[in-house]
Amino acid sequence: MRAGLVDRRWYPDVWDVPGGHVEEGEAPQESLVRELREELAITVPAPPGPPLHELRTAAFDMQIWLVERWTGTPVNAAPEEHDAVAWFGKADLGDLRLAHESLLSMLTAVLTG
């Protein structure tokens, strides 16, 4: 198993999960579907259950879902937002600068299976 991450243009050489802001009137699950379509050009089903991980800071709340199936080929469909999109295995994670400290343990757990 591998994790798809994005290198956001405004944070060079820092990897993050794809996604963005929930728009007014939109459920977080709907935001996930929209953001992955906009950023990676893939279609995913709305997640049926709770998020895999939640990150809360003074600046934002983030919900992360595990997406295991999609339609389309993931590409950098938002080059104005991302410098790169790449896939990483568990062995790669320790070498990455991640946007949020808690992503390392969460991604390691997911990739361990």
RASUL-V879731 format. One record per residue. N is the residue number from 1. RES is the residue in one letter. PHI is phi in whole degrees, 0 to 359 (none if undefined). D_LAST is the distance of its C-alpha to the last C-alpha in whole Angstrom. Layout:
n:res:phi:d_last
N:RES:PHI:D_LAST
N:RES:PHI:D_LAST
//
This chain:
n:res:phi:d_last
1:M:none:8
2:R:225:11
3:A:251:12
4:G:271:16
5:L:233:18
6:V:241:22
7:D:260:24
8:R:289:27
9:R:304:30
10:W:277:32
11:Y:229:29
12:P:303:29
13:D:62:27
14:V:239:24
15:W:261:21
16:D:216:20
17:V:284:18
18:P:292:21
19:G:148:23
20:G:189:26
21:H:278:28
22:V:281:29
23:E:279:32
24:E:304:35
25:G:81:34
26:E:254:31
27:A:282:28
28:P:305:25
29:Q:295:23
30:E:293:26
31:S:298:26
32:L:303:22
33:V:301:24
34:R:295:27
35:E:297:25
36:L:292:23
37:R:294:26
38:E:290:28
39:E:270:26
40:L:241:24
41:A:61:26
42:I:239:23
43:T:250:24
44:V:236:21
45:P:286:21
46:A:297:22
47:P:294:19
48:P:279:20
49:G:244:18
50:P:289:18
51:P:296:16
52:L:290:13
53:H:210:15
54:E:233:19
55:L:235:21
56:R:239:25
57:T:229:27
58:A:294:31
59:A:268:31
60:F:197:28
61:D:243:26
62:M:234:22
63:Q:244:20
64:I:237:16
65:W:250:15
66:L:274:12
67:V:249:14
68:E:252:12
69:R:217:16
70:W:201:19
71:T:247:23
72:G:105:24
73:T:252:23
74:P:298:22
75:V:222:25
76:N:280:27
77:A:275:29
78:A:227:30
79:P:296:31
80:E:286:33
81:E:254:30
82:H:235:28
83:D:278:29
84:A:198:26
85:V:234:22
86:A:212:20
87:W:249:16
88:F:229:14
89:G:268:12
90:K:303:10
91:A:293:13
92:D:277:16
93:L:299:15
94:G:295:17
95:D:270:20
96:L:265:20
97:R:271:22
98:L:263:20
99:A:296:22
100:H:224:21
101:E:305:20
102:S:289:17
103:L:296:15
104:L:299:14
105:S:292:13
106:M:295:11
107:L:294:10
108:T:299:9
109:A:297:7
110:V:295:5
111:L:285:5
112:T:282:4
113:G:88:0
//
